[in-house]
Amino acid sequence: MTTFVKAFKNLDAETILLMLTGDARETFEGDFSDVPEDMRAQISEMLSEMEILSSEYVGDEFYFRLRVPMAPKQELSVKIRKVEGIWLIYDVK
């Protein structure tokens, strides 16, 4: 969860993509490579106010919800599970 939140705040699409399973990768729209540096800094500053609303273990999975300020969708729901010892994101809504 911490790695995802940090990568999201820093607009690090490469790290986020490494954490996504095939199903979640299809819904991810995060190519930030063309975003100018000054805009990236503004977006990153805005995302620094992102907060964790809830988190819970459900069996061998971990679910958490984030409040994302000034985003079209204010809440982000993320589900992750361990695959071969590595936590991977399989659902983002």
Secondary structure, DSSP 4 states (H G I P E B T S, - for coil): -HHHHHHHHTT-HHHHHHHB-HHHHHH-----TTS-HHHHHHHHHHHTT-EEEEEEEETTEEEEEEE-TTSSSSEEEEEEEEETTEEEEEEE-
